[in-house]
Amino acid sequence: MCLVLHGVSPATWPLFRPLLREVDVLGGISTSLLVSPGSGEGDSLGDDARFCAAMDGRLLRGDELVMSGYGPSPGDARGA
């Protein structure tokens, strides 16, 4: 079984933690966390030491971290 969680960021991490605790109790579930590098409001992943530590912990548990949503906004990509 595999679990993929999208939109993981410092702002959303408190919403995902309880679910992941339950998944950890079940065991044997491969988990991929699609991590959003920033909300576009000036925050970045490196600015939140607690979030980075939590992601390090998830890596140690065997989870996969996948960067999601990194790049210019759609308007920027079109040159608008």
Secondary structure as UniProt FT lines:
FT   STRAND          2..8
FT   TURN            10..12
FT   HELIX           13..26
FT   STRAND          30..35
FT   HELIX           45..47
FT   HELIX           49..61
FT   STRAND          64..67
FT   HELIX           74..77
FT   TURN            78..79
//
